[in-house]
Amino acid sequence: MLDNKKKCCGCLTCINIYSCDAISIITNREGFKNTKVNNEVCVSCGKCSEVCPVVTPRGYNKELPKLKGAYAKSSKIREISSSGGIFYLLGKYFLKKGGVVFGAAWNGENKLVHQRITQIKDLDKLCGSKYVQSDMESTYHFAKNDLEKGKLVYFSGTPCQVKTLKLFLGRNYDNLFTQDFICHGVPSPEVLNKYIDEVLNGGNVNRIFFRSKEKGWSNYSFEIIGKENTYHSVFSEDPFFHAFLDDYSLRPSCYECPCKGIFRESDITLADYWGGGDSSEETF
């Protein structure tokens, strides 16, 4: 278990791998979730360390990744996506094969959680960048259960979430496809919630587009769709984004991320390729 809580990435794998009450979840004053060990109950089995992405060495793919530029032909898919809509196309492919997709979505209570999707009509909930940390809840268990049943599983998450899933599973599965993205770091959910309370006057959120294309591709905006009203702010003028991009609101562990780099644990890494437009470009 980590002694330095600043290194904890909040994946909560340790509490999911452990079946007793030795580990509990706490929320620190910055709004980030950490874990706390009850030494009176802990039996020092070491399971928590085995699944910790900070403690356990990386098992990444050591082959130099290949770069491809692509985007969806459908303008509707691109509009609900932060960039070219490749995530949606990958998810649709797996769902058509009878598989399941795991990704981050809003739960209607201003909370970003990882959700399990089984139908194409629900896939758009997972689309788009979310500049805040998602709660994994029981995702590790759900994914393992699907994999054990032989289902195709497409898991999308931050680099540390992909690593923790693999550590939790404990072995490779041929029916698992993992995807991460170029991650800047995750801001505190509490910071975002306070911002939402301010701009929506305490209302609940139906959906947030962190990179809305409502005002065009070149000048994208921050759009918060509430149950009663909607908030728009140009990206370059928004205080939440200034705090995010200037690294004021990130989780402490993100400054020393153990999962960053060219070589990845995931099968594929998605990223922006705006204006790439070279001979490698493909549409689907």
VEXRO-174076 format. One line per field, with one value per residue (C-alpha): residue number from 1; residue in three letters; x negated, y negated, z negated. Coordinates in pm, 1 decimal. Each point is the difference from the previous one (the first is absolute). Layout:
BEGIN
seq	NUM | ...
type	ALA | ...
u	X | ...
v	Y | ...
w	Z | ...
REM end
This chain:
BEGIN
seq	1 | 2 | 3 | 4 | 5 | 6 | 7 | 8 | 9 | 10 | 11 | 12 | 13 | 14 | 15 | 16 | 17 | 18 | 19 | 20 | 21 | 22 | 23 | 24 | 25 | 26 | 27 | 28 | 29 | 30 | 31 | 32 | 33 | 34 | 35 | 36 | 37 | 38 | 39 | 40 | 41 | 42 | 43 | 44 | 45 | 46 | 47 | 48 | 49 | 50 | 51 | 52 | 53 | 54 | 55 | 56 | 57 | 58 | 59 | 60 | 61 | 62 | 63 | 64 | 65 | 66 | 67 | 68 | 69 | 70 | 71 | 72 | 73 | 74 | 75 | 76 | 77 | 78 | 79 | 80 | 81 | 82 | 83 | 84 | 85 | 86 | 87 | 88 | 89 | 90 | 91 | 92 | 93 | 94 | 95 | 96 | 97 | 98 | 99 | 100 | 101 | 102 | 103 | 104 | 105 | 106 | 107 | 108 | 109 | 110 | 111 | 112 | 113 | 114 | 115 | 116 | 117 | 118 | 119 | 120 | 121 | 122 | 123 | 124 | 125 | 126 | 127 | 128 | 129 | 130 | 131 | 132 | 133 | 134 | 135 | 136 | 137 | 138 | 139 | 140 | 141 | 142 | 143 | 144 | 145 | 146 | 147 | 148 | 149 | 150 | 151 | 152 | 153 | 154 | 155 | 156 | 157 | 158 | 159 | 160 | 161 | 162 | 163 | 164 | 165 | 166 | 167 | 168 | 169 | 170 | 171 | 172 | 173 | 174 | 175 | 176 | 177 | 178 | 179 | 180 | 181 | 182 | 183 | 184 | 185 | 186 | 187 | 188 | 189 | 190 | 191 | 192 | 193 | 194 | 195 | 196 | 197 | 198 | 199 | 200 | 201 | 202 | 203 | 204 | 205 | 206 | 207 | 208 | 209 | 210 | 211 | 212 | 213 | 214 | 215 | 216 | 217 | 218 | 219 | 220 | 221 | 222 | 223 | 224 | 225 | 226 | 227 | 228 | 229 | 230 | 231 | 232 | 233 | 234 | 235 | 236 | 237 | 238 | 239 | 240 | 241 | 242 | 243 | 244 | 245 | 246 | 247 | 248 | 249 | 250 | 251 | 252 | 253 | 254 | 255 | 256 | 257 | 258 | 259 | 260 | 261 | 262 | 263 | 264 | 265 | 266 | 267 | 268 | 269 | 270 | 271 | 272 | 273 | 274 | 275 | 276 | 277 | 278 | 279 | 280 | 281 | 282 | 283 | 284
type	MET | LEU | ASP | ASN | LYS | LYS | LYS | CYS | CYS | GLY | CYS | LEU | THR | CYS | ILE | ASN | ILE | TYR | SER | CYS | ASP | ALA | ILE | SER | ILE | ILE | THR | ASN | ARG | GLU | GLY | PHE | LYS | ASN | THR | LYS | VAL | ASN | ASN | GLU | VAL | CYS | VAL | SER | CYS | GLY | LYS | CYS | SER | GLU | VAL | CYS | PRO | VAL | VAL | THR | PRO | ARG | GLY | TYR | ASN | LYS | GLU | LEU | PRO | LYS | LEU | LYS | GLY | ALA | TYR | ALA | LYS | SER | SER | LYS | ILE | ARG | GLU | ILE | SER | SER | SER | GLY | GLY | ILE | PHE | TYR | LEU | LEU | GLY | LYS | TYR | PHE | LEU | LYS | LYS | GLY | GLY | VAL | VAL | PHE | GLY | ALA | ALA | TRP | ASN | GLY | GLU | ASN | LYS | LEU | VAL | HIS | GLN | ARG | ILE | THR | GLN | ILE | LYS | ASP | LEU | ASP | LYS | LEU | CYS | GLY | SER | LYS | TYR | VAL | GLN | SER | ASP | MET | GLU | SER | THR | TYR | HIS | PHE | ALA | LYS | ASN | ASP | LEU | GLU | LYS | GLY | LYS | LEU | VAL | TYR | PHE | SER | GLY | THR | PRO | CYS | GLN | VAL | LYS | THR | LEU | LYS | LEU | PHE | LEU | GLY | ARG | ASN | TYR | ASP | ASN | LEU | PHE | THR | GLN | ASP | PHE | ILE | CYS | HIS | GLY | VAL | PRO | SER | PRO | GLU | VAL | LEU | ASN | LYS | TYR | ILE | ASP | GLU | VAL | LEU | ASN | GLY | GLY | ASN | VAL | ASN | ARG | ILE | PHE | PHE | ARG | SER | LYS | GLU | LYS | GLY | TRP | SER | ASN | TYR | SER | PHE | GLU | ILE | ILE | GLY | LYS | GLU | ASN | THR | TYR | HIS | SER | VAL | PHE | SER | GLU | ASP | PRO | PHE | PHE | HIS | ALA | PHE | LEU | ASP | ASP | TYR | SER | LEU | ARG | PRO | SER | CYS | TYR | GLU | CYS | PRO | CYS | LYS | GLY | ILE | PHE | ARG | GLU | SER | ASP | ILE | THR | LEU | ALA | ASP | TYR | TRP | GLY | GLY | GLY | ASP | SER | SER | GLU | GLU | THR | PHE
u	0.0 | -123.4 | -135.7 | -12.0 | 360.9 | -114.8 | -104.5 | 343.5 | 179.2 | 344.4 | 61.2 | 148.7 | -123.3 | -129.2 | 343.7 | 151.5 | -252.5 | 41.7 | 312.0 | -23.1 | 31.6 | -372.6 | 10.8 | 247.0 | 49.4 | -58.5 | 34.8 | -271.7 | 47.5 | -73.9 | 282.3 | -212.9 | 72.4 | -270.7 | -3.3 | -71.5 | -119.0 | 139.2 | -312.3 | 206.2 | 173.5 | -278.2 | -172.7 | -288.1 | 89.4 | -151.5 | 293.1 | 42.5 | -362.4 | 27.5 | 274.8 | -136.4 | -116.7 | -253.2 | -156.0 | 9.9 | -245.8 | 144.1 | 58.7 | 43.3 | -35.2 | -361.6 | 65.5 | -14.2 | 364.4 | 122.3 | 172.5 | 321.1 | 220.8 | 371.8 | 345.6 | 363.6 | 181.7 | 317.3 | 14.3 | 246.6 | -254.1 | -271.3 | 228.3 | 57.2 | -369.6 | -290.9 | -198.1 | 58.3 | 241.6 | -224.1 | 106.6 | 362.8 | -92.1 | -206.4 | 277.8 | 260.5 | -216.9 | -24.5 | 369.7 | 94.0 | -213.5 | 206.0 | -258.2 | 15.0 | -162.9 | -124.9 | -60.6 | 64.9 | 343.2 | 205.5 | 244.2 | 255.0 | -123.5 | -297.7 | -230.0 | -220.9 | -4.6 | -116.4 | 302.2 | 68.0 | 166.9 | 163.3 | 203.1 | -111.2 | 271.2 | -173.8 | -351.2 | 16.0 | 5.7 | -363.2 | -114.9 | -207.2 | -286.1 | 71.6 | -246.6 | 63.7 | -70.2 | 262.6 | 108.5 | -65.5 | 254.1 | 50.4 | -138.3 | -291.1 | 236.7 | 247.0 | -277.2 | -149.6 | 340.7 | 60.2 | -345.3 | 44.8 | 326.4 | -186.8 | 148.1 | -200.2 | -90.5 | -107.4 | -134.8 | -70.8 | -174.0 | -300.6 | -341.1 | 4.0 | 352.9 | -105.7 | -297.4 | 204.0 | 258.8 | -273.3 | -151.5 | 342.3 | 63.4 | -335.3 | -34.7 | 42.4 | 333.3 | 22.2 | 351.1 | -114.3 | -78.0 | -133.6 | -21.3 | -149.7 | -70.6 | -258.1 | 79.6 | -80.6 | 96.2 | 329.4 | 145.5 | 188.8 | 369.2 | 68.6 | -145.9 | 225.4 | 306.6 | -53.9 | -37.7 | 322.1 | 183.0 | -115.8 | 86.2 | 324.8 | 109.5 | -1.4 | 174.4 | -75.0 | -180.2 | 132.4 | -323.7 | -323.4 | -185.2 | -350.0 | -82.4 | 331.1 | -2.2 | 310.0 | -206.8 | -214.3 | -298.2 | -267.8 | 153.5 | 150.7 | 180.7 | 92.4 | 368.7 | 186.4 | 352.6 | 209.0 | 352.7 | 125.3 | -262.4 | -320.0 | -336.7 | -239.3 | -351.2 | -273.6 | -282.9 | -269.7 | 196.8 | 127.0 | -149.6 | 46.7 | -204.6 | -267.1 | -43.8 | -8.3 | -242.7 | -228.0 | -13.5 | 154.6 | 283.3 | -162.0 | -26.9 | -344.3 | -95.5 | 48.1 | -315.4 | -199.6 | 220.4 | -138.6 | 194.5 | -107.3 | -233.8 | -9.7 | 26.5 | 344.1 | 189.1 | 299.1 | 68.6 | 60.9 | -44.8 | 237.8 | -95.2 | 77.8 | -127.1 | 162.1 | -150.0 | -217.0 | 126.4 | -289.4 | -16.0 | 77.4 | 350.1 | 291.5 | 374.7 | 240.1
v	0.0 | -349.2 | -196.2 | -323.7 | -86.8 | -261.2 | 288.5 | 167.5 | -28.7 | 75.7 | 312.4 | 179.4 | 337.3 | 81.7 | -25.5 | 205.9 | 283.6 | 23.4 | 167.0 | -108.9 | -340.4 | -72.6 | -274.3 | -287.3 | -294.3 | -354.5 | -329.2 | -252.9 | -374.7 | -49.8 | 236.0 | 296.0 | 353.0 | 185.9 | 319.2 | 57.2 | 322.3 | 121.0 | 155.2 | 183.7 | 199.2 | 19.7 | 340.9 | -123.5 | 235.1 | -237.0 | 18.2 | -377.2 | -52.2 | 260.6 | -198.7 | -349.4 | -166.1 | -209.9 | 285.9 | 268.2 | -34.8 | -62.0 | 284.1 | -218.5 | 91.1 | -70.6 | -24.6 | -349.2 | -95.3 | -73.7 | -331.4 | -18.2 | -297.5 | 70.7 | -143.6 | 104.7 | -86.2 | -82.0 | -366.2 | 93.9 | 235.5 | -264.7 | -261.1 | 207.2 | 86.9 | -214.5 | 70.1 | 241.1 | 252.6 | 308.4 | 107.6 | 20.0 | 211.7 | 240.1 | 29.4 | 61.9 | 276.9 | 183.3 | -40.6 | 140.7 | 302.5 | 54.5 | -156.9 | -265.9 | -342.3 | -164.5 | -374.1 | -317.0 | -167.8 | -236.2 | 170.4 | -283.2 | -103.6 | -209.1 | 299.2 | 156.0 | 378.5 | 287.1 | 172.5 | 325.6 | -41.7 | 283.9 | -187.9 | -232.3 | -253.8 | -62.9 | -31.1 | -378.4 | -35.1 | 106.2 | -227.6 | -311.7 | -99.3 | -40.2 | -219.0 | 142.2 | 330.1 | 272.8 | 237.7 | 362.8 | 133.1 | 373.3 | -18.0 | 235.0 | 273.0 | -50.8 | 15.2 | 315.0 | 166.3 | -77.8 | 124.6 | 324.4 | 55.1 | -35.8 | -336.2 | -247.7 | -291.5 | -344.9 | -205.0 | -372.1 | -199.1 | -200.8 | 171.4 | 72.7 | 144.4 | 234.8 | 115.5 | 52.6 | 203.5 | 231.7 | 27.9 | 80.7 | 269.6 | 162.2 | 161.0 | -70.5 | 50.4 | 41.6 | -150.3 | -325.2 | -313.7 | -298.3 | -362.0 | -299.3 | -353.5 | -274.6 | -117.1 | -347.7 | 104.6 | 5.2 | -299.1 | 39.5 | 95.5 | -238.8 | -294.5 | 78.2 | 44.9 | -337.1 | -157.0 | 166.2 | -126.2 | -351.5 | -12.2 | 201.6 | -139.8 | 340.3 | 195.9 | 357.6 | 86.9 | 210.3 | -14.9 | -194.4 | -62.7 | -103.6 | -60.5 | -102.0 | -82.4 | -217.0 | -307.9 | 173.8 | 233.7 | -266.7 | -175.4 | 279.3 | -72.6 | 138.5 | 96.7 | 112.6 | 121.1 | -14.6 | 120.1 | -359.2 | -206.3 | 20.8 | -167.9 | -91.9 | -134.0 | -38.9 | 237.2 | -268.0 | -222.4 | 260.0 | -1.0 | 376.5 | 69.3 | -250.6 | 185.3 | 333.0 | -93.9 | -193.3 | 306.6 | -165.2 | 248.8 | 334.8 | 298.5 | -7.2 | 342.0 | -130.7 | -210.0 | 323.6 | 232.1 | 357.6 | 82.4 | -278.9 | 42.7 | 127.7 | 365.7 | 91.3 | 273.6 | -47.6 | 154.5 | -342.6 | -362.1 | -265.9 | -364.9 | -316.1 | -22.0 | -327.6 | -139.9 | 308.0 | 49.4 | 198.5 | 312.7 | 227.0 | -144.2 | 241.9 | -31.7 | 269.3
w	0.0 | 78.8 | -293.7 | 199.7 | 83.8 | 251.1 | 224.9 | -15.6 | 335.7 | -145.4 | 208.5 | -305.4 | 126.6 | -347.3 | -154.6 | 283.0 | -30.6 | -375.9 | -141.2 | -365.4 | -169.6 | -33.7 | 265.6 | 17.8 | 237.2 | -117.7 | 186.8 | -71.2 | -31.5 | 371.4 | 97.4 | 110.4 | -117.8 | -190.6 | -204.3 | -368.1 | -162.8 | -331.6 | -150.5 | -261.3 | 275.0 | 263.4 | 16.1 | 221.0 | 286.3 | 256.1 | 243.7 | 4.6 | 103.6 | 276.1 | 175.0 | -67.1 | 324.5 | -190.8 | -198.8 | 270.5 | 293.4 | 344.8 | 242.9 | 305.3 | 365.3 | 94.1 | 374.1 | 148.0 | 69.5 | 351.8 | 70.7 | 203.4 | 80.3 | 44.5 | -59.4 | 34.8 | 322.9 | -191.7 | -104.4 | -276.9 | -156.4 | 21.1 | -158.4 | -316.1 | -17.5 | -112.0 | 313.6 | 289.1 | -151.6 | 10.2 | -349.8 | 112.7 | 302.5 | -209.1 | -256.3 | 269.0 | 146.8 | -332.5 | -78.7 | 341.0 | -85.8 | -314.9 | -228.1 | -270.6 | -31.2 | -319.3 | -13.5 | -198.9 | 2.7 | -216.2 | -236.9 | -25.2 | -345.2 | 113.5 | -37.9 | 266.3 | -31.4 | 215.0 | 154.0 | 181.6 | 340.0 | 193.7 | 264.5 | 278.8 | -87.2 | -334.3 | 141.4 | 43.9 | -382.2 | -5.1 | 283.3 | -50.0 | -227.2 | -371.2 | -183.6 | -345.5 | -174.5 | 44.5 | -275.8 | 91.9 | -255.4 | 83.9 | 355.2 | -72.8 | -119.3 | 285.2 | 260.2 | -150.0 | -12.0 | 369.2 | 96.1 | -191.7 | 189.0 | 328.9 | 98.9 | 204.6 | -227.5 | 119.9 | -290.1 | 37.3 | -271.3 | -109.8 | 23.2 | -374.5 | 19.3 | 280.0 | -203.7 | -316.2 | 189.0 | 126.5 | -347.9 | -144.4 | 261.8 | -70.5 | 341.1 | 370.5 | 175.1 | 376.8 | -8.8 | -165.3 | 202.2 | -192.9 | 111.9 | -176.7 | 120.3 | -28.8 | -351.8 | -132.6 | -353.3 | -191.4 | -187.8 | -324.9 | 30.8 | -288.1 | 192.4 | 295.5 | -221.1 | -164.6 | 342.9 | 119.3 | -310.5 | 79.7 | 370.2 | -24.0 | -337.1 | -164.8 | 275.5 | 103.7 | 322.0 | 284.9 | 195.0 | 35.5 | 324.3 | -99.6 | 364.3 | 151.0 | 370.2 | -31.9 | 83.7 | 260.7 | 12.8 | -23.8 | -301.3 | -203.7 | -323.4 | -340.8 | -4.2 | -311.8 | 73.3 | -315.1 | -61.4 | -2.0 | 185.0 | 202.9 | -52.8 | 283.2 | -31.9 | 259.5 | -86.1 | -1.6 | -240.0 | -246.9 | -354.4 | -48.2 | 311.8 | -95.2 | -331.0 | 185.3 | 277.2 | -235.0 | -229.5 | -306.3 | -54.2 | 82.7 | -229.4 | -171.8 | 141.2 | 355.1 | -30.5 | -33.9 | 204.4 | 6.0 | 317.2 | 234.2 | 294.9 | 356.3 | -98.2 | -131.0 | -181.4 | 230.3 | 339.5 | 153.2 | -106.0 | 133.5 | 34.5 | 194.1 | 355.1 | 99.2 | 315.0 | 54.3 | 355.1 | 145.2 | 215.5 | -295.4 | -41.4 | 23.0 | -46.4 | -118.0
REM end
